[in-house]
Amino acid sequence: MSPDTRNEPRRRPSPGAQFVDLLLIQLSNFRWSWRGMVVSGMAVPLMSIVALGVLSRPWGQDYLVYVLAGSVVLSLMFQTLNNVASNFAFMRAMGTLDFLATLPVHRHVLILATVLAFFLLSIPSILVTVAAGALFLGVPLRVSPLALVVFPLCATPLAGLGALLGILARNIEEAGSMTLLVTIALLFLGPVMLPPSTIPDWLLATSHVSPASYAASAIRQVVFGPVTGRLWIDIGALVALSCATLCLAGRRVRWRER
């Protein structure tokens, strides 16, 4: 190698290469524990389906659809919001973020790769929750091809919020407490698990800023039908909330980019 070659600065890998490498790193980190994550992502949603489903049966199928769609959103919260928050809190506590900041890696690429990794790990839980919930409640499925777009969009703002909470938390325990509080709040801020007619007007007003409300509405349409013009409002809101949460999380990461 010539002296001129040795003195040349190393080029930063392309964003696509960074993304693939970080995605594989995150997936490999959980190759031993993904089974436990799948079980934990199904347990609480399935219990909510059984409990609320029994109470909602006398009110008809519309109530049961809200229960099942809300339980799917709950599964997304456990698998994306909670797990992403815990992961970022762990990386911050262990110094992993400081280490990654020394590499030719962009912080927003790290966040996007982490979000996608946990969404991929959540797919088994989502499928089991939908199938088992529909079987138990007797709700027919009318899955639209748009579900392939809607489900990732539903997970992204929740995962972005989880990344933000994990970065802001002072330790792993605080991140767990914060995500539990946010999960409970999002379930009650709007018609997520219950129809709008059962919710006070002031709670319906708060649903306009809740990603869980838009996610539940979109899931009801693409999984149980029918798909209406409201879906495009939900998609637009989910895209906007995804950009907002991911940008805020990226700004809060301490990074030394070159």
N, C-alpha and C positions, 0 to 999 in steps of 0.2 A: 504494500500500500504506500503510495507516494505521500510526502508531507503535505502537499496541497489537499489531498483527499482527506487526510486525518483532520485537517483544520476546518473542513467544511461543516457547518451546523447541520445537525440531524433534522430532517423534515418531519413535521408532525403528521401522524397517520390521518387519513381522511376521516370525516365524521362517520361514514358508513363502517369503516374498519374499526374505529373506536367503539361504535355501538355494538357490533357483533362480538368483539372481544369482551366487553363489559357484560353483555347479556349472558355469554357462556360462563363467565366467572360467577355471576349471581346464581345461575341455575346449578352450577357445580357445587356451590356452597351449601345447597339444600338437597343434595342428592341422597343424603342419609335420612333427612327428616321430613321429606315431602309427604310421606304417608300420614304422619301425625297431623300435618297441616290440612290434608284433605279431610281427615276425620273431624278435626276441630271446626273446619269450615262447613261441615254438614250437620253437626250435632245440634247446635242452637237453632239454626233455621228449621230443621225438621221438628224439633220440639215445639217451636212456635206455630208450625203448621198444624200439629196435632191439637195443641191447646186452643188456639184461636179458631181453628177449623170446626171443632166440636161446638164452640159457642156461636159460630156464625152460620151454621147449617140452616137454622130456621129462617134466616133472613134472605136466603136465595143465593143463586150462583154468582151474582155481581159481588157480593161480599166475599165469597170464597176466592174469586179472582184477585181481589185486593190483598187478601191474606197471602196467597201464593206468590204474587208478584213482590209484595213487601218482604217475604221470606227470602226470595232470590236476591233482593237488594241487601238484606242482612248478611247473606252469604258473601256477597261481594265486599261488604264492609270488613268482615272478619278476615277475608283472604287478601284484601288489598290495603285498605286503610290501616288496619291494625298491624298487619305484618310489615308493610312498608315503613310505618312509623317505628316499629321495634328495630327493623334493620338499620335505619339511619341513626337511631339513638345508639345502637350497638357499635356501628362504624365510627361514630363520633367519640364514644367512650374509649374504644380500643385504639384510637389513633389511625384507623384505616382511612378516614377522609383526609387526614394530613398527609398520609403516604400517597394516596391517589393524586393529591394536589401537586405533588412533585413530578408526576408523570405527564407526558404530552396528551392529556385527556381533558376534554371540555366538561365542565360541571353539569351543564344541561343534558349532555349525552349520557352521563352517569345516571341522572335522575330518570330519563326516558328508558334506559336499559333496565333499571330496577323496576320501574312500573310495569314494563312488558313481561319481565321475568315472573313477577308475582301474579300477573293476570293469567299467564300460561299455567301456573301452578293452581290457579283457582278453577280452571275449566272442569275438572272432574267433579268438584263439589257443586258447581252450578248445574251440571247435567243431572246429577243424582237428585238434587233438590227439586228441579223442575219435574223430572220423571216420577219420583216417589210422591211428591206433593200432588201432582195431577191425578195419580192413581188413588191416593188416599181420599182426596176431596171430590173426586169424580168430575173434575173440570176438563173439558176437551181442549186439546192443543191445536192451534191453527198457526203453526210457525211460519213466519214470512222470511224470505231470503234476506231481508233487511236486518234480521237478527245478527248476521255476521258483522254488520257495521255498528249496530246499536250496543251490543254487549261490551266491546272494547271502549266505546265512548262513555258508557256508564261507569266503567271501572277507572278510567283515567282521572277525572276530577277527584274521586274518592282517594285514589292512590296519591295524587298530587297533594291533597290535604294531609294525608298520612306522612308524606315526606316532609312537609312543612312542620308538622307537629313533632316529628322525630328530630328535626334539626333544632327546633326551638327548645325542646325539653333539656333540662339540666342533667338528667340521667335516665337510664332505661326504665326504672320504676315510675318516674314521673311521666314518661312517654306512654306507658301502659295505662295510667290513670287518666291522662288527657284523652287518649283515643277511646276509652270506654265511655267517658262523659260525652264526647262528641258523637259517638255511635248512638247512644241513647237519645241525645237531643235531635239528631237528624231523623230518627225514626218517628218522632212525634211532631216535627216541624212540617206539617202538611199531610196530604192524603197518601201516605206511603203504604201502610198496612190496613187502613180503614177508609171507607168512602168519604168524600167531602161533606156529605149530609150529616155525618156524625161528629164533625170537627168544628170547634168554635171559629167564628170569622177571623179573630185576631191570629189564630194559628194558621189559617189559610193564607193570610197576608204574608206570613214569614216563609211560606213554601216557595215564594218567588226567588229566594236566594239560597235555597237548599238543593244541592245536587241530587240528594236522595229522592226528592219529589219528582224531578224531571226523569231520573233513571227509572223509577217505578212506573211512571206514565208511559214511557217509551217501551218498557218491557211488557206491560199489559197489552199494548197494541201489536207488537211483533211476535209475541208468543201465543196470545189468546185471541187476538183480533177484536174488532176489525181495525185495520190501519186507516187513520183519518189524517186530516190536515194538521192536527195538533202534533203529530209526530215530528214535523219539520221544526216546529217551535221548540220541542224538547231537544232535538238534535242540535239546533243552534245554541240553545242555552248550555248544553253539555260541552260543546266546543269552546264557548266563551269561558265557562267555569274551569275547563281543563287548562286553557292558556293562562288564566289568572293564577290558579294554584301552582302550576308548574313554574311560572315565571317568579312568583313570590318565593317558592322553595329554592330556586336557583340563586336568587339574590341574597338569600340568607346563608348560603353555604360560603364558608371562608375558603377562598381559593387563590392560588398564586399562578395565574395563567400567563404563559409567555407567547 
